[in-house]
């Protein structure tokens, strides 16, 4: 599962929405003649700017200012577009013990993520899984994608994750998970890991 720019999009859309709402309200007040009495602006239908504005924009400092504003807006737009690219953004190595007297333990997040995947893959109905750890050892963040077959019991799977997999990971990190993201997908493939029990019996006619 990849990390997207959902929070950034909501923030920018909120800002743009407020700006457009303010502009719309201003135009409505101006057309109704209310804005004139409130802000002593030009009446409806009158020119806001009188005279020829071309000499103003022909000045060197005005040209530089417009170029600077255009560059800032273009740069912000480019950064916003780049932020839309999904990214895994994995964490750096976790320092589980930093006490100099007891030594220092460093663990790669990929090792813990693989352990989580191996444990999840043994659960009933699970076809495969993918785990990504972000954040720090004190504030870990887990993103877990689980693919199940059509016979999986989703509620039982969630209970097993809450009671075994997630507590085991917190115990290994010696810190509770700050955020947990879970995605469950369905697949037509059969489970390839874990224990398969075949039943036998007598069929009564």
C-alpha positions as CSV (number, residue, x, y, z in Angstrom):
1,X,0.0,0.0,0.0
2,X,1.4,3.3,-1.0
3,X,1.2,6.7,0.8
4,X,-0.7,9.4,-1.0
5,X,-1.2,13.1,-0.6
6,X,-4.7,13.0,0.8
7,X,-4.0,15.4,3.7
8,X,-2.2,17.9,1.4
9,X,-5.0,17.8,-1.1
10,X,-7.7,18.4,1.5
11,X,-5.6,21.4,2.8
12,X,-5.1,23.0,-0.6
13,X,-8.7,22.4,-1.6
14,X,-9.9,24.0,1.6
15,X,-7.7,27.1,1.0
16,X,-8.9,27.3,-2.7
17,X,-12.5,26.9,-1.6
18,X,-12.2,29.7,0.9
19,X,-10.6,32.0,-1.7
20,X,-13.2,31.3,-4.3
21,X,-16.0,31.6,-1.8
22,X,-14.7,35.0,-0.7
23,X,-14.4,36.1,-4.3
24,X,-17.9,35.0,-5.1
25,X,-19.3,36.8,-2.1
26,X,-17.4,40.0,-3.0
27,X,-18.8,39.9,-6.6
28,X,-22.3,39.4,-5.3
29,X,-22.0,42.3,-2.9
30,X,-20.5,44.4,-5.6
31,X,-23.3,43.6,-8.1
32,X,-26.0,44.3,-5.5
33,X,-24.4,47.7,-4.6
34,X,-23.8,46.6,-1.0
35,X,-20.0,46.6,-1.3
36,X,-20.0,50.2,-2.3
37,X,-21.5,51.4,0.9
38,X,-19.4,49.0,3.0
39,X,-16.0,49.6,1.4
40,X,-16.6,52.8,-0.6
41,X,-15.9,51.0,-3.9
42,X,-17.0,51.8,-7.4
43,X,-20.7,51.4,-8.1
44,X,-22.0,48.5,-10.1
45,X,-21.2,48.9,-13.8
46,X,-18.5,51.5,-13.2
47,X,-14.8,50.9,-14.0
48,X,-12.7,49.9,-11.0
49,X,-9.5,51.1,-12.7
50,X,-9.6,54.3,-14.7
51,X,-7.1,55.3,-17.3
52,X,-4.7,53.2,-19.2
53,X,-3.0,50.5,-17.0
54,X,-0.3,49.7,-19.6
55,X,2.2,52.3,-18.4
56,X,1.9,50.8,-14.9
57,X,2.7,47.2,-16.1
58,X,5.5,48.5,-18.4
59,X,7.6,49.5,-15.4
60,X,10.6,47.2,-14.7
61,X,9.7,46.5,-11.0
62,X,6.1,45.6,-12.0
63,X,7.4,43.1,-14.6
64,X,9.8,41.6,-12.0
65,X,7.0,41.4,-9.4
66,X,4.6,39.7,-11.8
67,X,7.3,37.2,-12.8
68,X,8.1,36.5,-9.2
69,X,4.4,35.9,-8.4
70,X,4.1,33.7,-11.5
71,X,7.1,31.7,-10.5
72,X,5.8,31.1,-7.0
73,X,2.4,30.0,-8.2
74,X,4.0,27.7,-10.8
75,X,6.4,26.2,-8.2
76,X,3.6,25.6,-5.8
77,X,1.5,23.9,-8.5
78,X,4.5,21.8,-9.5
79,X,5.1,20.6,-6.0
80,X,1.4,19.8,-5.7
81,X,1.6,17.7,-8.8
82,X,4.7,15.9,-7.6
83,X,3.0,15.2,-4.3
84,X,0.3,13.2,-6.1
85,X,2.8,10.5,-7.0
86,X,2.1,7.6,-4.7
87,X,5.2,6.6,-2.6
88,X,6.1,4.0,-0.1
89,X,8.2,6.3,2.1
90,X,9.6,3.6,4.4
91,X,11.1,4.4,7.7
92,X,14.8,4.4,8.6
93,X,16.4,1.8,10.8
94,X,14.7,1.6,14.3
95,X,16.8,2.1,17.4
96,X,15.1,-0.1,19.9
97,X,17.6,0.5,22.8
98,X,19.7,3.6,23.1
99,X,21.0,3.2,26.6
100,X,24.8,3.2,26.4
101,X,25.1,0.9,29.4
102,X,22.9,-1.8,27.9
103,X,24.2,-1.4,24.3
104,X,22.3,-0.4,21.2
105,X,19.9,-2.5,19.2
106,X,19.2,-1.4,15.6
107,X,16.5,-3.2,13.5
108,X,15.5,-2.6,9.9
109,X,11.8,-1.9,9.5
110,X,11.8,-4.4,6.6
111,X,12.7,-7.2,8.9
112,X,9.7,-6.4,11.2
113,X,7.4,-5.9,8.2
114,X,8.4,-9.3,6.8
115,X,7.7,-10.9,10.2
116,X,4.2,-9.3,10.2
117,X,3.6,-10.6,6.7
118,X,4.7,-14.1,7.6
119,X,2.3,-14.1,10.6
120,X,-0.6,-12.7,8.6
121,X,-0.1,-15.1,5.8
122,X,-0.8,-18.1,8.1
123,X,-4.2,-16.7,9.1
124,X,-7.3,-18.6,7.7
125,X,-8.4,-17.3,4.4
126,X,-5.4,-15.1,3.7
127,X,-3.9,-15.3,0.2
128,X,-1.1,-12.8,0.7
129,X,-0.1,-9.6,2.6
130,X,2.1,-6.6,2.4
131,X,3.3,-4.5,5.4
132,X,5.2,-1.2,5.5
133,X,6.5,0.4,8.6
134,X,7.0,4.2,8.9
135,X,7.8,6.6,11.6
136,X,10.2,6.0,14.5
137,X,10.6,3.2,17.0
138,X,8.8,5.5,19.6
139,X,6.0,6.4,17.2
140,X,5.7,3.6,14.7
141,X,3.2,3.7,11.8
142,X,2.0,0.4,10.2
143,X,0.3,0.1,6.8
144,X,-1.0,-3.4,6.1
145,X,-2.6,-4.7,3.0
146,X,-4.2,-8.2,3.3
147,X,-5.6,-10.2,0.4
148,X,-8.1,-12.9,1.2
149,X,-10.1,-15.5,-0.7
150,X,-13.9,-15.7,-1.0
151,X,-14.1,-18.1,2.0
152,X,-12.4,-15.8,4.5
153,X,-14.2,-14.6,7.6
154,X,-13.4,-10.9,7.7
155,X,-14.6,-10.4,11.3
156,X,-12.5,-13.3,12.5
157,X,-9.5,-12.0,10.6
158,X,-9.8,-8.6,12.2
159,X,-10.1,-10.1,15.7
160,X,-6.9,-12.2,15.0
161,X,-5.1,-9.1,13.9
162,X,-6.1,-7.1,16.9
163,X,-5.4,-9.9,19.4
164,X,-2.1,-11.4,18.0
165,X,-0.4,-9.7,15.1
166,X,-0.6,-6.0,16.2
167,X,0.2,-6.7,19.9
168,X,3.2,-8.8,18.8
169,X,4.5,-6.0,16.7
170,X,4.0,-3.5,19.5
171,X,5.8,-5.9,21.9
172,X,8.8,-6.2,19.5
173,X,9.0,-2.4,19.1
174,X,8.3,-1.9,22.9
175,X,5.9,0.9,21.8
176,X,2.3,1.1,20.8
177,X,1.4,1.8,17.2
178,X,0.5,5.5,16.6
179,X,-1.4,4.8,13.4
180,X,-2.6,1.7,11.7
181,X,-3.8,1.5,8.1
182,X,-5.5,-1.7,7.0
183,X,-6.6,-2.5,3.5
184,X,-8.4,-5.8,2.7
185,X,-8.7,-7.1,-0.8
186,X,-10.6,-10.1,-2.1
187,X,-9.0,-12.6,-4.5
188,X,-10.1,-15.8,-6.3
189,X,-6.8,-17.6,-5.5
190,X,-6.5,-20.2,-2.9
191,X,-4.4,-19.9,0.3
192,X,-0.8,-21.1,-0.3
193,X,0.6,-20.7,3.2
194,X,-0.5,-22.0,6.6
195,X,-1.9,-25.4,7.5
196,X,-4.6,-27.1,5.4
197,X,-6.7,-29.7,7.1
198,X,-8.6,-32.2,4.9
199,X,-11.7,-33.8,6.4
200,X,-13.0,-37.3,5.7
201,X,-16.3,-38.9,6.6
202,X,-19.2,-41.0,5.4
203,X,-21.9,-39.6,3.1
204,X,-25.4,-40.7,4.0
205,X,-27.9,-41.1,1.3
